[in-house]
């Protein structure tokens, strides 16, 4: 995996992170070789991350990217449908900018200068 990532000029931090995710994936499946596993095993791992470990959506996506890299570029295998994965929830973000109507409503409630 490391050789493949270095040949593709990946950053060292990306290499380290991907290798850690692949290691966790293998250990999660009792040290079975990734070549002997497939889509259901990937689904199980990613679902476990979301449900049991309660990771963020970006963390789950990072794990998915690492596993996809392993299968596509190291093992030379295309991963099929991963549609059954329970996805981690994206956080609800409050708007950073308020609308002109909201500004007017705030100003209407102010007294003085």
Residue frames as a rotation matrix with the C-alpha (Angstrom) as fourth column:
UNK 1
0.574 0.819 0.000 0.00
0.819 -0.574 0.000 0.00
0.000 0.000 -1.000 0.00
UNK 2
0.478 -0.466 -0.745 2.78
0.150 -0.792 0.592 2.41
-0.866 -0.394 -0.308 0.95
UNK 3
-0.597 -0.746 0.296 4.70
0.389 0.053 0.920 1.71
-0.702 0.664 0.258 -2.27
UNK 4
-0.179 0.631 0.755 1.60
0.973 0.000 0.231 2.33
0.146 0.776 -0.614 -4.34
UNK 5
0.790 0.520 -0.325 0.88
0.582 -0.804 0.127 5.61
-0.195 -0.289 -0.937 -2.58
UNK 6
0.127 -0.828 -0.546 4.47
0.092 -0.538 0.838 6.78
-0.988 -0.156 0.008 -2.92
UNK 7
-0.636 -0.325 0.700 4.46
0.672 0.211 0.709 5.93
-0.378 0.922 0.084 -6.62
UNK 8
0.143 0.790 0.597 1.38
0.897 -0.358 0.259 8.17
0.418 0.498 -0.760 -6.95
UNK 9
-0.668 -0.574 0.474 3.12
0.332 -0.800 -0.500 10.96
0.666 -0.177 0.725 -5.01
UNK 10
0.519 0.848 -0.108 0.64
0.415 -0.140 0.899 10.95
0.747 -0.511 -0.425 -2.14
UNK 11
0.167 -0.416 0.894 1.44
-0.691 -0.696 -0.195 13.07
0.703 -0.585 -0.404 0.89
UNK 12
-0.716 -0.542 -0.439 3.10
-0.079 0.689 -0.721 11.22
0.693 -0.482 -0.536 3.75
UNK 13
-0.782 0.490 0.385 0.26
-0.516 -0.162 -0.841 12.15
-0.350 -0.856 0.379 6.13
UNK 14
0.234 0.864 -0.446 -2.31
-0.972 0.214 -0.096 10.74
0.012 0.456 0.890 3.70
UNK 15
-0.113 -0.387 -0.915 -0.25
-0.396 0.862 -0.315 7.57
0.911 0.327 -0.250 3.40
UNK 16
-0.950 -0.308 0.044 -0.09
-0.143 0.307 -0.941 7.19
0.276 -0.901 -0.336 7.16
UNK 17
-0.451 0.862 0.230 -3.81
-0.761 -0.237 -0.604 7.84
-0.466 -0.448 0.763 7.64
UNK 18
0.305 0.566 -0.766 -4.87
-0.888 0.461 -0.012 5.44
0.346 0.684 0.643 4.87
UNK 19
-0.411 -0.532 -0.740 -2.61
-0.213 0.846 -0.489 2.71
0.887 -0.044 -0.461 6.23
UNK 20
-0.945 0.109 0.310 -4.13
-0.305 0.054 -0.951 3.15
-0.121 -0.993 -0.018 9.69
UNK 21
-0.031 0.997 -0.067 -7.65
-0.938 -0.052 -0.342 2.84
-0.345 0.052 0.937 8.29
UNK 22
0.214 0.055 -0.975 -6.75
-0.649 0.755 -0.100 -0.29
0.730 0.654 0.197 6.34
UNK 23
-0.804 -0.546 -0.235 -5.19
-0.149 0.568 -0.810 -1.75
0.576 -0.616 -0.538 9.48
UNK 24
-0.672 0.630 0.390 -8.38
-0.588 -0.133 -0.798 -1.04
-0.450 -0.765 0.459 11.46
UNK 25
0.240 0.763 -0.600 -10.45
-0.968 0.238 -0.084 -2.62
0.078 0.601 0.795 8.68
UNK 26
-0.127 -0.384 -0.914 -8.34
-0.353 0.879 -0.320 -5.80
0.927 0.282 -0.247 8.73
UNK 27
-0.966 -0.255 0.031 -8.35
-0.107 0.289 -0.951 -6.02
0.233 -0.923 -0.307 12.54
UNK 28
-0.346 0.920 0.186 -12.11
-0.884 -0.253 -0.393 -5.45
-0.314 -0.300 0.900 12.61
UNK 29
0.607 0.558 -0.566 -12.52
-0.749 0.639 -0.173 -8.56
0.265 0.529 0.806 10.45
UNK 30
0.771 -0.284 0.570 -10.25
-0.259 0.677 0.689 -10.72
-0.581 -0.679 0.449 12.66
UNK 31
-0.113 -0.971 -0.212 -7.17
-0.529 -0.122 0.840 -10.29
-0.841 0.207 -0.500 10.44
UNK 32
0.427 0.269 0.863 -8.72
0.591 0.640 -0.491 -11.72
-0.685 0.720 0.114 7.27
UNK 33
-0.697 -0.714 0.070 -6.88
0.479 -0.390 0.787 -10.67
-0.535 0.581 0.614 4.14
UNK 34
-0.239 0.631 -0.738 -8.70
-0.424 -0.752 -0.505 -7.92
-0.874 0.192 0.447 2.21
UNK 35
-0.717 -0.051 -0.696 -8.46
-0.688 0.215 0.693 -9.98
0.114 0.975 -0.189 -0.99
UNK 36
-0.866 0.400 -0.299 -10.73
0.409 0.912 0.035 -12.55
0.287 -0.092 -0.954 0.69
UNK 37
-0.355 0.759 -0.546 -13.31
0.543 -0.307 -0.781 -9.92
-0.761 -0.574 -0.303 1.63
UNK 38
-0.632 0.190 0.751 -15.66
0.695 -0.290 0.658 -7.80
0.342 0.938 0.051 -0.42
UNK 39
-0.478 0.497 0.724 -18.54
-0.112 -0.852 0.511 -5.35
0.871 0.163 0.463 -0.44
UNK 40
0.592 0.759 -0.271 -20.49
0.203 0.185 0.962 -6.86
0.780 -0.625 -0.044 2.49
UNK 41
0.192 -0.614 -0.766 -17.38
0.977 0.190 0.093 -6.67
0.088 -0.766 0.636 4.68
UNK 42
-0.802 -0.431 0.414 -16.78
0.442 -0.894 -0.074 -3.04
0.402 0.124 0.907 3.70
UNK 43
-0.049 0.892 0.450 -20.43
-0.122 -0.453 0.883 -2.25
0.991 -0.012 0.131 4.43
UNK 44
0.616 0.273 -0.739 -20.21
0.604 0.440 0.665 -3.91
0.506 -0.856 0.106 7.84
UNK 45
-0.297 -0.837 -0.460 -17.08
0.955 -0.246 -0.169 -1.97
0.028 -0.490 0.871 8.78
UNK 46
-0.818 -0.019 0.575 -18.39
0.164 -0.966 0.201 1.42
0.551 0.258 0.793 7.64
UNK 47
0.249 0.964 0.093 -21.75
-0.013 -0.092 0.996 0.83
0.968 -0.250 -0.011 9.32
UNK 48
0.384 -0.208 -0.899 -19.94
0.881 0.374 0.290 -0.12
0.276 -0.904 0.327 12.54
UNK 49
-0.709 -0.705 0.035 -18.01
0.676 -0.692 -0.255 3.15
0.203 -0.157 0.966 12.39
UNK 50
-0.562 0.557 0.612 -21.22
-0.196 -0.808 0.556 5.17
0.804 0.193 0.563 12.10
UNK 51
0.439 0.888 -0.138 -23.39
-0.126 0.213 0.969 3.24
0.890 -0.408 0.205 14.56
UNK 52
0.684 -0.185 -0.705 -21.06
0.677 0.522 0.519 1.92
0.272 -0.833 0.482 17.26
UNK 53
-0.306 -0.913 -0.268 -18.08
0.951 -0.307 -0.040 4.27
-0.046 -0.267 0.962 17.08
UNK 54
0.644 0.702 -0.305 -20.28
0.668 -0.710 -0.224 7.29
-0.374 -0.059 -0.926 16.23
UNK 55
-0.503 -0.863 -0.045 -17.68
0.674 -0.425 0.604 8.82
-0.541 0.274 0.795 13.94
UNK 56
-0.049 0.438 -0.898 -18.41
-0.319 -0.859 -0.401 11.96
-0.947 0.266 0.182 11.95
UNK 57
0.873 0.440 0.210 -19.42
0.078 0.298 -0.951 11.80
-0.481 0.847 0.226 8.31
UNK 58
0.643 -0.688 -0.335 -16.03
-0.724 -0.405 -0.558 13.12
0.248 0.602 -0.759 7.20
UNK 59
-0.255 -0.728 0.636 -14.23
-0.846 0.487 0.218 10.45
-0.469 -0.482 -0.740 9.24
UNK 60
0.255 0.434 0.864 -16.38
0.046 0.887 -0.460 7.72
-0.966 0.157 0.206 7.72
UNK 61
0.982 0.088 -0.169 -15.67
-0.151 -0.176 -0.973 9.13
-0.116 0.980 -0.159 4.24
UNK 62
0.198 -0.979 -0.049 -11.94
-0.980 -0.197 -0.041 9.09
0.030 0.056 -0.998 4.98
UNK 63
-0.262 -0.232 0.937 -12.14
-0.434 0.895 0.100 5.43
-0.862 -0.380 -0.336 6.00
UNK 64
0.674 0.589 0.446 -14.11
0.169 0.464 -0.869 4.65
-0.719 0.662 0.213 2.83
UNK 65
0.809 -0.420 -0.412 -11.53
-0.582 -0.467 -0.666 6.44
0.088 0.778 -0.622 0.66
UNK 66
-0.173 -0.922 0.348 -8.70
-0.936 0.263 0.233 4.45
-0.306 -0.285 -0.908 2.24
UNK 67
-0.108 0.202 0.974 -10.47
-0.070 0.975 -0.210 1.13
-0.992 -0.091 -0.091 1.71
UNK 68
0.895 0.443 0.050 -11.40
0.044 0.024 -0.999 2.02
-0.444 0.896 0.003 -1.87
UNK 69
0.431 -0.827 -0.360 -7.78
-0.902 -0.380 -0.207 2.94
0.034 0.414 -0.910 -2.55
UNK 70
-0.333 -0.545 0.769 -6.68
-0.620 0.742 0.257 -0.43
-0.710 -0.391 -0.585 -1.19
UNK 71
0.206 0.504 0.839 -9.06
0.248 0.802 -0.543 -2.37
-0.946 0.320 0.040 -3.40
UNK 72
0.957 0.281 -0.068 -8.66
0.019 -0.296 -0.955 -0.32
-0.289 0.913 -0.289 -6.57
UNK 73
0.666 -0.729 -0.161 -4.95
-0.669 -0.488 -0.560 0.52
0.329 0.480 -0.813 -6.62
UNK 74
-0.258 -0.790 0.556 -3.29
-0.926 0.367 0.091 -2.14
-0.275 -0.491 -0.826 -4.49
UNK 75
-0.326 0.203 0.923 -5.42
-0.063 0.970 -0.236 -5.24
-0.943 -0.135 -0.303 -5.06
UNK 76
-0.923 -0.054 -0.381 -6.59
-0.369 -0.157 0.916 -4.21
-0.109 0.986 0.125 -8.54
UNK 77
-0.651 0.758 -0.025 -10.20
0.756 0.651 0.069 -5.04
0.068 0.026 -0.997 -7.74
UNK 78
-0.659 0.522 0.541 -13.24
-0.254 -0.832 0.493 -2.89
0.708 0.188 0.681 -8.39
UNK 79
-0.902 0.425 -0.074 -15.61
0.182 0.219 -0.959 -2.52
-0.391 -0.878 -0.275 -5.47
UNK 80
-0.554 0.770 0.318 -19.25
0.650 0.161 0.743 -3.00
0.521 0.618 -0.589 -6.35
UNK 81
0.117 0.758 0.642 -22.32
0.008 -0.647 0.763 -1.44
0.993 -0.084 -0.082 -4.80
UNK 82
-0.811 -0.358 -0.463 -21.94
0.477 0.055 -0.877 -0.08
0.340 -0.932 0.126 -1.28
UNK 83
-0.397 0.742 0.541 -25.52
-0.189 -0.643 0.742 1.14
0.898 0.192 0.396 -1.06
UNK 84
0.458 0.662 -0.594 -26.39
0.394 0.448 0.803 -0.62
0.797 -0.602 -0.056 2.20
UNK 85
-0.566 -0.756 -0.328 -23.97
0.666 -0.184 -0.723 1.41
0.486 -0.628 0.608 4.30
UNK 86
0.654 0.655 -0.379 -25.48
0.753 -0.517 0.407 3.37
0.071 -0.552 -0.831 7.16
UNK 87
-0.036 -0.676 0.736 -23.98
0.520 -0.642 -0.564 6.79
0.854 0.362 0.374 6.70
UNK 88
-0.480 -0.194 -0.856 -22.84
0.844 -0.370 -0.389 9.00
-0.241 -0.909 0.341 9.55
UNK 89
0.598 0.799 0.070 -24.98
0.796 -0.581 -0.170 12.10
-0.095 0.157 -0.983 9.90
UNK 90
-0.354 -0.612 0.707 -23.74
0.633 -0.713 -0.300 15.40
0.688 0.341 0.640 8.60
UNK 91
-0.559 0.142 -0.817 -23.90
0.714 -0.417 -0.562 18.10
-0.420 -0.898 0.132 11.26
UNK 92
0.493 0.739 0.459 -26.59
0.845 -0.533 -0.051 20.74
0.207 0.413 -0.887 10.86
UNK 93
-0.612 -0.783 -0.112 -24.87
0.790 -0.609 -0.067 24.04
-0.016 -0.130 0.991 10.33
UNK 94
0.370 0.675 -0.638 -26.30
0.607 -0.696 -0.385 27.40
-0.703 -0.245 -0.667 11.21
UNK 95
0.627 -0.139 0.767 -26.07
0.665 -0.418 -0.619 30.06
0.407 0.898 -0.170 8.52
UNK 96
-0.302 -0.840 -0.450 -23.08
0.937 -0.350 0.024 32.34
-0.177 -0.414 0.893 8.89
UNK 97
-0.992 -0.013 0.123 -24.68
0.054 -0.941 0.334 35.31
0.112 0.338 0.935 7.12
UNK 98
-0.340 0.930 -0.136 -28.11
0.524 0.068 -0.849 36.69
-0.781 -0.360 -0.510 7.91
UNK 99
-0.186 0.357 0.915 -30.47
0.966 -0.102 0.237 37.90
0.178 0.929 -0.326 5.22
UNK 100
-0.834 -0.092 0.544 -31.29
0.123 -0.992 0.021 41.60
0.538 0.085 0.839 4.62
UNK 101
0.161 0.975 0.151 -34.78
-0.153 -0.127 0.980 41.00
0.975 -0.181 0.128 6.04
UNK 102
0.487 -0.060 -0.871 -33.29
0.776 0.487 0.400 39.59
0.400 -0.871 0.284 9.24
UNK 103
-0.654 -0.752 -0.080 -30.96
0.729 -0.599 -0.331 42.59
0.201 -0.275 0.940 9.56
UNK 104
-0.531 0.551 0.644 -33.97
-0.195 -0.819 0.540 44.94
0.824 0.161 0.542 9.16
UNK 105
0.516 0.767 -0.381 -35.91
0.182 0.336 0.924 43.03
0.837 -0.546 0.033 11.83
UNK 106
0.052 -0.587 -0.808 -33.01
0.988 0.148 -0.044 43.35
0.145 -0.796 0.588 14.28
UNK 107
-0.857 -0.437 0.274 -32.56
0.425 -0.899 -0.103 47.05
0.291 0.028 0.956 13.55
UNK 108
-0.145 0.900 0.411 -36.30
-0.081 -0.425 0.901 47.67
0.986 0.097 0.135 14.00
UNK 109
0.643 0.391 -0.658 -36.02
0.534 0.387 0.752 46.43
0.549 -0.835 0.040 17.58
UNK 110
-0.338 -0.851 -0.402 -33.16
0.929 -0.233 -0.288 48.80
0.151 -0.471 0.869 18.51
UNK 111
0.830 0.541 -0.137 -33.61
0.558 -0.807 0.191 52.15
-0.007 -0.234 -0.972 20.18
UNK 112
0.613 -0.591 -0.524 -31.28
-0.124 -0.727 0.675 55.14
-0.781 -0.349 -0.519 19.80
UNK 113
0.373 -0.576 -0.727 -28.14
-0.921 -0.323 -0.217 55.40
-0.110 0.751 -0.651 17.72
